[in-house]
Amino acid sequence: MNTVKPVKPAQAGATAQSAAPGTNFAGKSVPRHLARGAIGFGLIIGSIALVPIAGPVTLLAAPLALIAFRGCPTCWMVGLAQTISRGRLERECVDGVCTLTKAHPPAKATDEPAASR
């Protein structure tokens, strides 16, 4: 007995588009994102390196790195890529196929009226 229902193409595209926009790991700026990474990696490396000197209690600093990373180191790296590319790339999804293209720069609004001759 087959209990698996086939997914219609219209449904597959709708679920892919609704799930993708919610995954945003970007920071507010690249320097702030890099600072969070330096703190996170510093906590992990420091907690492991200080075990011979101060004992296993230093490993308690490693979970604090997860707060600095806002998750795992991989999430931090994905966020770094998103922070760097913010405003430069845009994703377009059509019929379940997503592509990356260069973002169009916003039109500059001028407050000066056009000179008429």
C-alpha positions as CSV (number, residue, x, y, z in Angstrom):
1,M,0.0,0.0,0.0
2,N,1.5,3.3,-1.1
3,T,0.6,6.1,1.3
4,V,2.9,8.8,-0.2
5,K,1.0,11.5,-2.1
6,P,2.8,13.0,-5.1
7,V,3.5,16.7,-4.7
8,K,2.0,18.9,-7.4
9,P,4.5,21.4,-9.0
10,A,2.4,24.4,-7.9
11,Q,2.6,23.2,-4.3
12,A,6.4,22.5,-4.5
13,G,7.1,26.0,-5.6
14,A,4.9,27.6,-3.0
15,T,6.6,25.7,-0.1
16,A,10.1,26.4,-1.4
17,Q,9.4,30.2,-1.7
18,S,7.7,30.5,1.6
19,A,10.5,28.6,3.5
20,A,13.5,30.4,1.9
21,P,12.9,34.1,2.9
22,G,12.7,33.2,6.6
23,T,16.4,32.1,6.8
24,N,18.3,35.3,7.3
25,F,21.5,35.2,9.3
26,A,22.9,38.5,8.2
27,G,24.2,41.0,10.6
28,K,23.7,44.8,10.7
29,S,27.1,45.5,9.3
30,V,30.2,43.7,8.3
31,P,32.4,45.0,11.1
32,R,29.9,44.1,13.7
33,H,29.5,40.6,12.2
34,L,33.3,40.2,12.2
35,A,33.5,41.3,15.8
36,R,30.9,38.7,16.8
37,G,32.9,36.1,15.0
38,A,36.2,37.1,16.7
39,I,34.5,36.9,20.1
40,G,32.9,33.5,19.3
41,F,36.1,31.9,17.9
42,G,38.1,33.5,20.7
43,L,35.9,31.9,23.3
44,I,36.0,28.5,21.7
45,I,39.8,28.5,21.1
46,G,40.5,30.1,24.6
47,S,38.3,27.6,26.4
48,I,40.1,24.6,24.8
49,A,43.6,26.1,25.1
50,L,43.2,27.0,28.8
51,V,42.1,23.4,29.8
52,P,45.8,22.4,30.7
53,I,46.3,25.5,32.8
54,A,43.0,26.1,34.5
55,G,41.3,22.7,34.2
56,P,38.0,21.6,32.6
57,V,36.0,24.4,34.1
58,T,37.3,26.6,31.3
59,L,35.1,24.6,28.9
60,L,32.1,26.4,30.3
61,A,33.1,29.4,28.2
62,A,32.6,27.4,25.0
63,P,28.7,27.6,25.1
64,L,29.0,31.4,25.3
65,A,30.4,31.3,21.8
66,L,27.0,30.1,20.6
67,I,25.5,33.3,21.9
68,A,28.1,35.4,20.0
69,F,27.6,33.3,16.8
70,R,23.8,33.4,17.2
71,G,23.8,29.7,16.7
72,C,26.6,27.6,15.2
73,P,29.8,28.7,13.5
74,T,28.3,27.6,10.1
75,C,25.3,29.9,10.7
76,W,27.8,32.7,11.4
77,M,29.6,32.1,8.1
78,V,26.4,32.0,6.2
79,G,25.4,35.3,7.8
80,L,28.8,36.8,6.9
81,A,28.1,35.9,3.2
82,Q,24.6,37.4,3.5
83,T,25.9,40.5,5.2
84,I,28.5,41.1,2.5
85,S,26.2,40.5,-0.4
86,R,23.2,42.4,1.1
87,G,21.9,44.8,-1.5
88,R,24.3,43.5,-4.2
89,L,22.4,40.3,-5.1
90,E,18.8,39.4,-5.3
91,R,17.1,36.0,-5.5
92,E,14.3,35.5,-8.0
93,C,12.2,32.4,-7.8
94,V,9.9,31.4,-10.7
95,D,8.1,28.0,-10.9
96,G,10.3,26.6,-8.1
97,V,13.6,27.5,-9.8
98,C,15.6,30.2,-7.9
99,T,18.4,32.2,-9.5
100,L,20.7,34.9,-8.2
101,T,21.1,38.1,-10.2
102,K,22.7,41.5,-9.6
103,A,20.4,43.8,-7.8
104,H,19.2,46.9,-9.6
105,P,20.5,50.1,-7.8
106,P,17.6,52.2,-6.5
107,A,16.8,55.2,-8.5
108,K,18.2,58.4,-6.9
109,A,15.5,60.8,-5.9
110,T,16.4,64.4,-6.6
111,D,14.8,67.3,-4.8
112,E,15.8,69.8,-7.5
113,P,13.3,70.5,-10.2
114,A,14.4,69.9,-13.7
115,A,15.7,73.1,-15.4
116,S,13.5,74.2,-18.2
117,R,14.8,76.3,-21.1
